[in-house]
Amino acid sequence: MAVSKKSAENISKVLSEALPYIQKFSGKTIVIKYGGSAMSNTYLRKSFARDIVLMKTVGINPIIVHGGGPQIQKELDKKNIKSDFLNGVRITSPEIIHSVQKVLDSQVNKEIVNLITSWGGKAQALAGKRINFIKAKKISNKRLGEVGEIVNIQKKIIFNASRNKIPVISPIGWDKKLKPLNINGDNVACFIASALKAEKIILMTDVSGIKGKTGKKISEMNVKEAKKILKDKSSIKGGMLPKLSSIINCLDKGVSNAHVVDGRVPHAVLLEILTTKGVGTLISN
């Protein structure tokens, strides 16, 4: 099929703009928290998987940490189990943690691995009790129930997986008795990015980015400004609170840049890292 002159010019412009970024990030590790609408929409799921395979093909090392909120909620609704949130974190009873672990490890993780494989990529599932490379303990707030915080991770497992494959990580932690704990996926992504000294972390969400008091998206800020916004709390709420808190934590621990991108935009991850303007909020160190 013939390509029009205008289309050819647009394609060449995009490819030319991407080249210096491909060169810059070749060999670098980028941690991506995958969730929201990007996981729920069939077209967005396929385009995300294809983009991740492209990143790996040009020499970038993507590591995926996935969520699964909509899928978990669907499972809970099917079982008529009520679920509430506290500051953006799901209150997790012993009954709920069983469903959470089942959906994330056995359903969502496998679907992502299969999608990557369908585009010719090689992925490795890092999920389930057998691997349990995320060591965790219950958080101090007992109101949240079976919610955990990370004690440590086995970095060697991720390093080995990322040599030739794309690691796909489920955000379930395991305590000393090998009981599952629900951990916020953003926290898992940021902990891994810090531990691996990743070049950057990208958090996908269902909004255009972090917004200021006027409601307008902030395209770029530094970590000092991010801390001010988090402390003020007047312009952010719900799931963005733990997201921004996680970002600040991993930037303080040496990650160079963090991005909050709109997962509803096709190819959002590629647009954010391989173009000048990007599509979300960049928080730099």
C-alpha positions as CSV (number, residue, x, y, z in Angstrom):
1,M,0.0,0.0,0.0
2,A,1.4,3.4,-1.0
3,V,2.2,5.9,1.7
4,S,1.4,9.5,1.1
5,K,4.1,12.1,1.1
6,K,2.7,13.7,4.3
7,S,2.5,10.4,6.1
8,A,6.1,9.5,5.0
9,E,7.3,12.9,6.3
10,N,5.5,12.3,9.7
11,I,7.0,8.8,10.0
12,S,10.5,9.9,9.2
13,K,10.2,12.8,11.7
14,V,9.1,10.5,14.5
15,L,11.9,8.0,13.7
16,S,14.5,10.7,13.5
17,E,13.4,12.3,16.8
18,A,13.5,8.9,18.5
19,L,17.0,8.0,17.4
20,P,19.0,10.0,20.0
21,Y,16.7,8.7,22.8
22,I,17.2,5.1,21.6
23,Q,21.0,5.7,21.7
24,K,20.8,7.3,25.1
25,F,18.7,4.6,26.8
26,S,20.3,1.6,25.0
27,G,21.5,-0.8,27.7
28,K,19.6,1.0,30.4
29,T,16.9,-0.4,32.7
30,I,13.5,1.2,32.7
31,V,10.9,0.0,35.2
32,I,7.3,0.4,34.0
33,K,4.3,0.1,36.3
34,Y,1.5,-1.2,34.0
35,G,-2.1,-0.7,35.0
36,G,-5.4,1.2,34.6
37,S,-7.2,1.6,31.3
38,A,-4.1,0.3,29.4
39,M,-4.8,-3.1,30.9
40,S,-8.6,-3.0,30.3
41,N,-8.8,-1.9,26.7
42,T,-8.0,-4.6,24.1
43,Y,-6.3,-2.3,21.6
44,L,-4.2,-0.6,24.4
45,R,-3.1,-4.0,25.8
46,K,-1.9,-5.1,22.4
47,S,-0.1,-1.8,21.6
48,F,1.6,-1.8,25.0
49,A,2.9,-5.3,24.6
50,R,4.2,-4.4,21.1
51,D,5.9,-1.3,22.4
52,I,7.6,-3.2,25.1
53,V,9.0,-5.7,22.6
54,L,10.2,-2.8,20.4
55,M,12.0,-1.4,23.4
56,K,13.8,-4.7,24.1
57,T,14.6,-5.1,20.4
58,V,16.5,-1.7,20.3
59,G,18.5,-2.5,23.4
60,I,16.5,-1.0,26.2
61,N,15.8,-3.3,29.2
62,P,12.2,-2.9,30.3
63,I,11.0,-4.4,33.5
64,I,7.2,-4.6,34.0
65,V,5.4,-4.5,37.3
66,H,1.7,-4.9,36.8
67,G,-1.4,-4.0,38.7
68,G,-4.8,-5.4,38.2
69,G,-7.4,-3.3,40.1
70,P,-10.3,-3.7,37.6
71,Q,-9.7,-7.5,37.3
72,I,-9.6,-7.9,41.1
73,Q,-12.8,-5.8,41.5
74,K,-14.5,-8.0,38.9
75,E,-13.5,-11.1,40.8
76,L,-14.7,-9.7,44.1
77,D,-18.0,-8.6,42.6
78,K,-18.5,-12.1,41.2
79,K,-18.1,-13.4,44.7
80,N,-20.2,-10.6,46.3
81,I,-17.3,-9.5,48.4
82,K,-17.3,-5.8,49.4
83,S,-14.1,-3.9,49.2
84,D,-13.1,-0.5,50.5
85,F,-10.0,1.8,50.1
86,L,-8.1,3.8,52.5
87,N,-5.9,6.6,51.0
88,G,-5.9,4.8,47.7
89,V,-4.9,1.4,49.2
90,R,-7.3,-1.5,49.1
91,I,-8.4,-2.8,52.6
92,T,-7.5,-6.5,52.2
93,S,-9.2,-9.1,54.4
94,P,-8.0,-12.7,54.5
95,E,-10.9,-13.5,52.2
96,I,-9.9,-10.7,49.7
97,I,-6.1,-11.6,49.7
98,H,-7.0,-15.0,48.3
99,S,-8.8,-13.4,45.3
100,V,-6.1,-10.7,44.9
101,Q,-3.3,-13.3,44.7
102,K,-5.2,-15.6,42.4
103,V,-6.1,-12.8,39.9
104,L,-2.6,-11.1,39.9
105,D,-0.4,-14.3,39.8
106,S,-2.5,-16.7,37.8
107,Q,-4.5,-14.5,35.5
108,V,-3.1,-11.0,34.9
109,N,0.6,-12.0,34.9
110,K,0.0,-14.8,32.4
111,E,-2.0,-12.6,30.1
112,I,0.8,-10.1,29.9
113,V,3.5,-12.7,29.2
114,N,1.3,-14.2,26.5
115,L,0.7,-10.8,24.8
116,I,4.5,-10.1,24.7
117,T,5.1,-13.6,23.3
118,S,2.4,-13.0,20.6
119,W,4.6,-10.1,19.3
120,G,7.7,-12.2,19.1
121,G,9.1,-11.1,22.4
122,K,10.5,-13.3,25.2
123,A,9.0,-12.7,28.7
124,Q,9.5,-14.3,32.1
125,A,6.8,-14.5,34.7
126,L,8.0,-13.5,38.2
127,A,4.9,-14.4,40.2
128,G,3.6,-17.0,42.6
129,K,4.5,-18.7,45.8
130,R,7.2,-20.9,44.2
131,I,9.3,-17.9,43.2
132,N,8.3,-15.5,46.1
133,F,11.3,-13.2,45.4
134,I,9.5,-10.3,47.1
135,K,10.0,-10.7,50.8
136,A,7.4,-8.7,52.8
137,K,5.8,-8.1,56.2
138,K,2.5,-6.6,57.2
139,I,2.3,-2.9,57.5
140,S,1.7,-1.3,60.9
141,N,-1.8,0.0,60.0
142,K,-3.9,-2.9,61.0
143,R,-7.0,-1.4,59.4
144,L,-5.6,-2.4,56.0
145,G,-5.5,-6.1,56.9
146,E,-3.3,-8.3,54.6
147,V,-1.4,-5.4,53.1
148,G,2.4,-5.6,53.1
149,E,5.5,-3.6,52.8
150,I,8.7,-4.8,51.1
151,V,11.5,-6.1,53.3
152,N,13.8,-7.0,50.4
153,I,13.8,-8.5,46.9
154,Q,16.1,-11.0,45.3
155,K,17.8,-8.8,42.7
156,K,19.6,-11.6,41.1
157,I,16.4,-13.2,39.9
158,I,15.4,-10.0,38.1
159,F,18.9,-9.5,36.7
160,N,19.0,-13.0,35.3
161,A,15.5,-12.7,33.8
162,S,16.3,-9.3,32.2
163,R,19.4,-10.5,30.3
164,N,17.5,-12.0,27.4
165,K,13.9,-11.7,28.5
166,I,11.3,-9.1,29.7
167,P,10.5,-9.7,33.4
168,V,6.8,-9.4,34.2
169,I,6.4,-9.0,38.0
170,S,3.3,-9.5,40.1
171,P,3.1,-7.1,43.1
172,I,2.4,-9.9,45.7
173,G,4.8,-10.1,48.6
174,W,5.4,-13.2,50.8
175,D,6.0,-13.2,54.5
176,K,8.2,-15.6,56.5
177,K,5.4,-18.2,56.6
178,L,5.0,-17.8,52.8
179,K,1.6,-16.2,53.2
180,P,0.7,-13.7,50.5
181,L,0.4,-9.9,51.2
182,N,-1.1,-7.3,48.9
183,I,1.4,-4.6,48.0
184,N,0.7,-1.4,46.1
185,G,2.1,-1.9,42.6
186,D,3.6,1.5,42.5
187,N,5.5,0.8,45.7
188,V,6.8,-2.5,44.2
189,A,7.9,-0.7,41.0
190,C,9.7,2.0,42.9
191,F,11.4,-0.4,45.2
192,I,12.7,-2.4,42.3
193,A,13.8,0.7,40.3
194,S,15.7,1.9,43.4
195,A,17.3,-1.5,44.0
196,L,18.4,-1.9,40.4
197,K,19.5,1.7,40.0
198,A,17.2,2.0,37.0
199,E,17.6,4.9,34.6
200,K,13.9,5.8,35.1
201,I,10.6,4.6,36.3
202,I,7.3,5.1,34.4
203,L,3.9,4.8,36.2
204,M,0.9,4.4,33.9
205,T,-2.4,5.8,35.2
206,D,-5.8,7.0,34.0
207,V,-5.2,10.7,34.1
208,S,-3.1,13.0,31.9
209,G,-0.5,13.5,34.6
210,I,0.0,15.2,37.9
211,K,-2.1,18.3,38.2
212,G,-1.6,21.6,40.0
213,K,-4.2,23.6,42.1
214,T,-5.8,25.0,38.9
215,G,-6.4,21.5,37.6
216,K,-3.9,21.9,34.7
217,K,-1.4,19.2,34.1
218,I,2.2,19.9,35.2
219,S,4.5,18.7,32.4
220,E,7.7,18.8,34.4
221,M,8.8,19.3,38.0
222,N,11.7,18.5,40.3
223,V,11.6,16.3,43.4
224,K,11.4,19.3,45.7
225,E,8.3,20.6,44.0
226,A,6.8,17.1,44.1
227,K,7.3,17.0,47.9
228,K,5.6,20.3,48.3
229,I,2.6,19.0,46.3
230,L,2.4,15.8,48.3
231,K,2.5,17.8,51.6
232,D,-0.2,20.2,50.5
233,K,-2.5,17.4,49.2
234,S,-5.0,20.0,47.9
235,S,-4.5,19.0,44.2
236,I,-4.0,15.2,44.5
237,K,-6.1,12.5,46.1
238,G,-7.0,8.8,45.9
239,G,-4.6,6.6,44.0
240,M,-2.3,9.5,43.1
241,L,-1.3,9.9,46.8
242,P,0.6,6.6,47.1
243,K,1.8,7.0,43.5
244,L,3.5,10.4,44.2
245,S,4.8,9.2,47.6
246,S,6.4,6.1,45.9
247,I,8.0,8.3,43.2
248,I,9.6,10.7,45.7
249,N,10.9,7.7,47.6
250,C,12.7,6.1,44.6
251,L,14.0,9.5,43.4
252,D,15.5,10.0,46.9
253,K,17.2,6.7,46.5
254,G,19.0,7.5,43.3
255,V,16.6,6.9,40.4
256,S,17.2,9.7,37.9
257,N,13.7,10.4,36.5
258,A,10.1,9.3,37.1
259,H,7.2,9.7,34.7
260,V,3.5,9.6,35.3
261,V,1.9,8.9,31.9
262,D,-1.7,8.6,30.7
263,G,-2.2,5.0,29.8
264,R,-5.3,5.8,27.9
265,V,-3.1,7.3,25.1
266,P,-1.9,4.7,22.6
267,H,1.9,4.1,22.8
268,A,2.1,6.4,25.8
269,V,5.3,4.8,27.1
270,L,7.1,5.2,23.8
271,L,5.9,8.7,23.4
272,E,7.1,9.6,26.8
273,I,10.7,8.2,26.5
274,L,11.4,8.5,22.8
275,T,10.0,12.0,22.0
276,T,10.8,15.5,23.1
277,K,7.5,16.6,24.5
278,G,6.2,13.3,26.0
279,V,2.6,12.8,27.2
280,G,2.7,13.0,31.0
281,T,4.5,14.5,34.0
282,L,8.3,14.2,34.3
283,I,9.7,14.4,37.8
284,S,13.4,14.7,37.8
285,N,16.1,14.5,40.4
